[in-house]
């Protein structure tokens, strides 16, 4: 008689199957937790994310003046960054800065300085958001990659995107004049029409 027990191969198989099932369950649980953790919550249109609406006023977006209404005297050829401010359902003021694309670039040019841009490769462009023949608001996002677009340092009537050198003409409906942007600034044809001034 031997001192060693003969090991049953069925037990080894059973242990292997149990270990494989346990490992599979662990991987599945980790995958489920990872997927749920990466899931984005449903988008809810809250008043701070709503697009500019009729009756909104434009307020400064610059941190030092944020929330103060923009006055005509604050404007020049140099871009003034603005957010639309409206009311929520309870009548409280809400700055619509929850949606980055709501930021606007507001300018004041000399009377008669605007030119009808005419046709480009994509659409008939119009100048239909100008107030008092001098003030206009455009989207402050480049249509190429969404970067903020400041004044061109060499010409205040132009906008120059620092990300990929996109160029826009602020006096001609924000028409693209250079670089990769496919179309004019998104809100260039109606932003100022939907707002009022304090």
C-alpha positions as CSV (number, residue, x, y, z in Angstrom):
1,X,0.0,0.0,0.0
2,X,1.3,3.4,-0.9
3,X,1.2,6.5,1.3
4,X,0.1,8.7,-1.5
5,X,-3.5,9.2,-2.5
6,X,-4.3,9.1,-6.2
7,X,-5.7,12.5,-7.2
8,X,-9.0,12.4,-9.0
9,X,-8.8,14.3,-12.3
10,X,-12.5,15.2,-12.1
11,X,-11.8,17.3,-9.0
12,X,-9.1,19.3,-10.8
13,X,-11.5,19.9,-13.7
14,X,-14.2,21.1,-11.3
15,X,-11.8,23.5,-9.6
16,X,-10.7,24.8,-12.9
17,X,-14.3,25.4,-14.1
18,X,-15.1,27.2,-10.8
19,X,-12.0,29.4,-11.0
20,X,-12.8,30.2,-14.7
21,X,-16.4,31.1,-13.8
22,X,-15.2,33.3,-10.9
23,X,-12.7,35.1,-13.1
24,X,-15.3,35.6,-15.8
25,X,-17.7,37.1,-13.3
26,X,-15.0,39.4,-11.9
27,X,-14.1,40.7,-15.4
28,X,-17.8,41.2,-16.2
29,X,-18.3,43.1,-13.0
30,X,-15.3,45.3,-13.6
31,X,-16.5,45.9,-17.2
32,X,-20.0,46.9,-16.1
33,X,-18.6,49.3,-13.4
34,X,-16.2,50.9,-16.0
35,X,-19.0,51.3,-18.5
36,X,-21.4,52.8,-16.0
37,X,-18.7,55.1,-14.7
38,X,-17.9,56.4,-18.2
39,X,-21.6,56.9,-19.2
40,X,-22.5,60.5,-19.5
41,X,-25.7,61.8,-17.8
42,X,-28.6,62.7,-20.0
43,X,-28.4,66.3,-21.3
44,X,-30.9,68.6,-19.7
45,X,-31.6,72.0,-21.2
46,X,-31.3,74.2,-18.1
47,X,-31.7,78.0,-18.3
48,X,-28.0,78.5,-18.1
49,X,-27.4,76.2,-21.2
50,X,-30.3,77.6,-23.3
51,X,-29.3,79.5,-26.5
52,X,-29.7,83.3,-26.5
53,X,-33.4,84.2,-26.5
54,X,-35.4,87.3,-27.5
55,X,-35.3,89.8,-24.6
56,X,-31.9,88.6,-23.3
57,X,-29.3,91.3,-22.5
58,X,-25.6,91.0,-23.1
59,X,-23.3,91.0,-20.1
60,X,-19.6,91.0,-19.8
61,X,-17.9,87.6,-19.8
62,X,-14.5,89.0,-18.6
63,X,-13.9,87.8,-15.0
64,X,-13.3,91.4,-13.7
65,X,-16.8,92.6,-15.0
66,X,-18.7,89.3,-15.3
67,X,-22.4,89.8,-15.2
68,X,-22.4,93.6,-15.6
69,X,-24.6,94.7,-18.6
70,X,-22.6,95.8,-21.6
71,X,-23.2,99.5,-22.5
72,X,-22.8,100.9,-26.0
73,X,-20.0,103.1,-24.5
74,X,-18.1,99.9,-23.5
75,X,-17.8,98.8,-27.2
76,X,-15.2,99.6,-29.9
77,X,-13.4,97.7,-32.7
78,X,-11.8,95.6,-30.0
79,X,-13.8,92.5,-29.1
80,X,-15.8,92.5,-25.9
81,X,-16.6,89.0,-24.8
82,X,-20.2,88.6,-23.7
83,X,-22.8,86.1,-22.4
84,X,-26.5,86.5,-22.9
85,X,-28.4,86.9,-19.7
86,X,-32.1,86.1,-19.4
87,X,-34.6,85.0,-16.8
88,X,-35.4,81.6,-15.5
89,X,-39.0,80.4,-14.9
90,X,-39.1,82.2,-11.5
91,X,-37.9,85.5,-13.0
92,X,-34.4,85.3,-11.6
93,X,-31.5,86.5,-13.8
94,X,-29.5,83.7,-15.4
95,X,-26.3,84.1,-17.3
96,X,-26.3,81.6,-20.1
97,X,-22.7,80.5,-19.7
98,X,-23.4,76.8,-19.1
99,X,-23.0,76.3,-22.9
100,X,-19.6,77.5,-24.1
101,X,-21.0,78.1,-27.6
102,X,-23.2,80.9,-26.1
103,X,-20.2,83.2,-25.7
104,X,-20.4,86.1,-28.1
105,X,-17.9,88.6,-29.5
106,X,-19.4,92.1,-29.6
107,X,-18.0,95.0,-31.6
108,X,-18.8,98.6,-32.4
109,X,-17.5,99.9,-35.8
110,X,-17.9,103.3,-37.5
111,X,-21.2,104.0,-39.1
112,X,-21.3,102.7,-42.7
113,X,-18.2,100.5,-42.3
114,X,-20.1,97.2,-43.0
115,X,-20.1,95.6,-46.4
116,X,-22.6,93.0,-47.6
117,X,-20.5,89.8,-47.9
118,X,-22.4,88.3,-50.8
119,X,-21.9,84.7,-51.8
120,X,-19.1,82.4,-50.6
121,X,-18.7,78.7,-51.3
122,X,-21.3,77.6,-48.8
123,X,-24.1,80.1,-48.6
124,X,-25.5,83.5,-49.3
125,X,-24.3,85.6,-46.4
126,X,-26.2,88.6,-45.1
127,X,-25.6,91.4,-42.6
128,X,-28.9,91.3,-40.6
129,X,-27.9,91.6,-37.0
130,X,-26.4,95.1,-36.9
131,X,-27.7,97.5,-34.4
132,X,-27.7,101.3,-35.2
133,X,-25.4,100.5,-38.2
134,X,-22.5,100.1,-35.8
135,X,-22.9,97.3,-33.3
136,X,-22.7,93.6,-34.2
137,X,-22.3,90.3,-32.2
138,X,-20.8,87.2,-33.5
139,X,-20.2,83.7,-32.0
140,X,-16.8,83.8,-30.2
141,X,-16.0,80.2,-31.4
142,X,-14.0,79.3,-34.5
143,X,-16.0,77.0,-36.8
144,X,-13.0,74.9,-37.4
145,X,-12.1,73.6,-33.9
146,X,-14.1,75.7,-31.5
147,X,-11.3,77.9,-30.1
148,X,-12.1,81.4,-28.9
149,X,-11.3,83.9,-31.6
150,X,-9.8,87.3,-30.6
151,X,-9.1,90.4,-32.7
152,X,-6.3,90.1,-35.3
153,X,-3.4,92.0,-33.7
154,X,-2.7,93.6,-37.1
155,X,-6.3,94.7,-38.0
156,X,-9.0,95.2,-35.4
157,X,-11.7,94.7,-38.1
158,X,-10.6,91.1,-38.5
159,X,-10.7,88.1,-36.2
160,X,-7.7,85.7,-36.0
161,X,-8.0,82.2,-34.5
162,X,-4.8,81.4,-32.6
163,X,-5.3,77.6,-32.8
164,X,-5.0,77.0,-36.6
165,X,-4.8,80.5,-38.1
166,X,-8.4,80.9,-39.1
167,X,-9.3,84.4,-40.2
168,X,-12.7,86.2,-40.4
169,X,-13.8,89.6,-41.5
170,X,-16.0,91.2,-38.9
171,X,-17.2,93.9,-41.3
172,X,-18.4,91.4,-43.9
173,X,-20.6,89.0,-41.9
174,X,-17.7,87.2,-40.2
175,X,-16.8,85.8,-43.6
176,X,-13.8,83.4,-43.7
177,X,-10.9,85.1,-45.3
178,X,-8.1,82.6,-44.5
179,X,-7.2,79.4,-42.8
180,X,-9.1,76.1,-42.4
181,X,-12.6,77.3,-41.0
182,X,-15.3,75.8,-43.3
183,X,-18.0,78.5,-42.7
184,X,-18.4,81.9,-41.0
185,X,-18.8,82.1,-37.2
186,X,-21.9,80.2,-36.2
187,X,-24.1,83.0,-34.8
188,X,-22.9,85.7,-37.0
189,X,-26.1,86.4,-38.8
190,X,-28.5,86.7,-35.9
191,X,-26.9,87.0,-32.5
192,X,-27.4,90.7,-32.0
193,X,-31.0,90.7,-33.2
194,X,-32.1,88.6,-30.3
195,X,-30.6,90.8,-27.6
196,X,-31.4,94.2,-26.2
197,X,-29.2,96.8,-24.6
198,X,-29.2,98.3,-21.2
